[in-house]
Amino acid sequence: MHVSDPGAANPAVSFRSVSKHYSSARGSVHALDDVSFDIAAGEFFGLLGPNGAGKTTLISVLAGLSRASSGQVLVHGHDVVTDYAAARRSLGIVPQELVFDPFFTVRETLQIQSGYFGARADPRANDAWIDELLENLGLADKADANTRQLSGGMKRRVLVAQALVHRPPVIVLDEPTAGVDVELRQTLWQFIARLNKEGHTVLLTTHYLEEAEALCGRLAMLKHGRVVALDRTSALLAGRASTMLRFKLDTPLPLTLQANARVTGRIVQIKTRNAAEVESVLATLRAAGGQPEDLEIGRADLEDVFLEIMHGVPEHGLSQLPMPVSV
C-alpha cells in the first residue's frame, strides 16, 4: 500500500513499493521490503530505525548509488533511474562517511562541486552563495585551508557545504551530527532550519532522537527493511503518551521492576500509567532499601516511543502492529 500525505499533491520525494534484495551465503537478504511513503515539499521529515534497519540503503537508492530490486523513487517527479540527472540536481546529500579531496582548499572544493551542477554559469552569484555557506557553517576562517588540514568536525562542515552549494530543493542528511561537537550541531541545525523555513525539503536520518523530536514534523520508522510507523511526530507521542518516572539509584533495581525499566548508568526510567503505579514503584523501591534521587515525573519522549515500537513489532509482517501506520 502506498502511504502519502493528503496535502502533498506533488510530493518532493516519493518511495513507491521499494525493495532491495541481496544474495549472500545464507540466502537472500531483504534490506528493504516494500517501502512506500511520500515526503511533501517543504517538510522536515525524519527517518528512524536501529542499525541495519535499511535507512542508509534507502538513502543510497534515493541518491542513485544503489539500484532498487523493485519499485520506484521520484524526486520532484523525476525518476532516480530513468531521469537521473534531473533527480540528482534536486538533491543535496550529506553522507555518513567523511569523503574529501586532500588536494584542494575548502573554497576550491566548493567551487568545483558547484561546477558539476552548472552553478558556475553565474560566478558572482555562486561565489556569494559560497561565502554565505562558509559564514553560516563556521568555515569562513578555513576557506583557504587545505581540506586535509581540517579536523573531523570541520571536514563534516565541508560535506554539508558541498551538499548545499548548488541550492538543492531537497536536502538529505544521513547521520550528519554523528560524533561531532555541540557547536557544530547548533550551527548546522540553525542553518538547516532556516533553509527549511525558506521552502527546502529536509530528510533526516539520525540516532539522536531528541534532534528528530525537536526538528521533524513527521517521522517514518524502519525495522528489518519495513515501515513500522509513519505519522506526525506529535501524533506518535500522543498515541503512546504515558507517564515516565525518572530517578537516580545507586543500589540494584528490584527484580520485579527490571522488566519495565530502562537503565542508563545510575538513571532509571520506568513507564507508569497513573499515580497508583507511581506509588507502587516507589513502595517497591523502599521495601528493597533503595533510595531514589532526583525523582522526576514526566511524559514519554520520542526515545520511549521508539523503543516501544521497535520492541513491539514482529520481525516479519505488520499485522500485529500495536498502532496503525497512518499520516
C-alpha positions, 0 to 999 in steps of 0.5 A, spaced: 500 500 500 502 506 498 502 511 504 502 519 502 500 525 505 493 528 503 496 535 502 502 533 498 499 533 491 506 533 488 510 530 493 518 532 493 520 525 494 516 519 493 518 511 495 513 507 491 513 499 493 521 499 494 525 493 495 532 491 495 534 484 495 541 481 496 544 474 495 549 472 500 551 465 503 545 464 507 540 466 502 537 472 500 537 478 504 531 483 504 534 490 506 528 493 504 521 490 503 516 494 500 517 501 502 512 506 500 511 513 503 511 520 500 515 526 503 511 533 501 515 539 499 517 543 504 517 538 510 522 536 515 521 529 515 525 524 519 527 517 518 528 512 524 530 505 525 536 501 529 542 499 525 541 495 519 534 497 519 535 499 511 535 507 512 542 508 509 540 503 503 534 507 502 538 513 502 543 510 497 537 508 492 534 515 493 541 518 491 542 513 485 548 509 488 544 503 489 539 500 484 532 498 487 530 490 486 523 493 485 519 499 485 520 506 484 523 513 487 521 520 484 524 526 486 520 532 484 517 527 479 523 525 476 525 518 476 532 516 480 533 511 474 530 513 468 531 521 469 537 521 473 540 527 472 534 531 473 533 527 480 540 528 482 540 536 481 534 536 486 538 533 491 543 535 496 546 529 500 550 529 506 553 522 507 555 518 513 562 517 511 567 523 511 569 523 503 574 529 501 579 531 496 586 532 500 588 536 494 584 542 494 582 548 499 575 548 502 573 554 497 576 550 491 572 544 493 566 548 493 567 551 487 568 545 483 562 541 486 558 547 484 561 546 477 558 539 476 551 542 477 552 548 472 552 553 478 558 556 475 554 559 469 553 565 474 560 566 478 558 572 482 552 569 484 555 562 486 561 565 489 556 569 494 552 563 495 559 560 497 561 565 502 554 565 505 555 557 506 562 558 509 559 564 514 553 560 516 557 553 517 563 556 521 568 555 515 569 562 513 576 562 517 578 555 513 576 557 506 583 557 504 585 551 508 587 545 505 581 540 506 586 535 509 588 540 514 581 540 517 579 536 523 573 531 523 568 536 525 570 541 520 571 536 514 563 534 516 562 542 515 565 541 508 560 535 506 554 539 508 557 545 504 558 541 498 551 538 499 548 545 499 552 549 494 548 548 488 541 550 492 538 543 492 530 543 493 531 537 497 536 536 502 538 529 505 542 528 511 544 521 513 547 521 520 550 528 519 551 530 527 554 523 528 560 524 533 561 531 532 561 537 537 555 541 540 557 547 536 557 544 530 550 541 531 547 548 533 550 551 527 548 546 522 541 545 525 540 553 525 542 553 518 538 547 516 532 550 519 532 556 516 533 553 509 527 549 511 523 555 513 525 558 506 521 552 502 527 546 502 525 539 503 529 536 509 530 528 510 533 526 516 536 520 518 539 520 525 540 516 532 539 522 536 532 522 537 531 528 541 534 532 534 528 528 530 523 530 536 525 537 536 526 538 528 521 533 524 514 534 523 513 527 521 517 521 522 517 514 518 520 508 522 524 502 519 525 495 522 528 489 518 527 493 511 519 495 513 515 501 515 513 500 522 510 507 523 509 513 519 505 519 522 506 526 525 511 526 530 506 529 535 501 524 533 506 518 535 507 521 542 500 522 543 498 515 541 503 512 546 503 518 551 504 515 558 507 517 564 515 516 565 518 516 572 525 518 572 530 517 578 537 516 580 539 509 584 545 507 586 543 500 589 540 494 584 533 495 581 528 490 584 527 484 580 520 485 579 521 492 576 527 490 571 522 488 566 519 495 565 525 499 566 530 502 562 537 503 565 542 508 563 548 508 568 545 510 575 538 513 571 532 509 571 526 510 567 520 506 568 513 507 564 507 508 569 500 509 567 497 513 573 499 515 580 497 508 583 503 505 579 507 511 581 506 509 588 507 502 587 514 503 584 516 507 589 513 502 595 517 497 591 523 501 591 523 502 599 521 495 601 528 493 597 532 499 601 533 503 595 533 510 595 531 514 589 534 521 587 532 526 583 525 523 582 522 526 576 515 525 573 514 526 566 511 524 559 514 519 554 519 522 549 520 520 542 526 515 545 520 511 549 516 511 543 521 508 539 523 503 543 516 501 544 515 500 537 521 497 535 520 492 541 513 491 539 513 489 532 514 482 529 520 481 525 516 479 519 509 482 517 505 488 520 499 485 522 500 485 529 502 492 529 500 495 536 498 502 532 496 503 525 501 506 520 497 512 518 499 520 516 
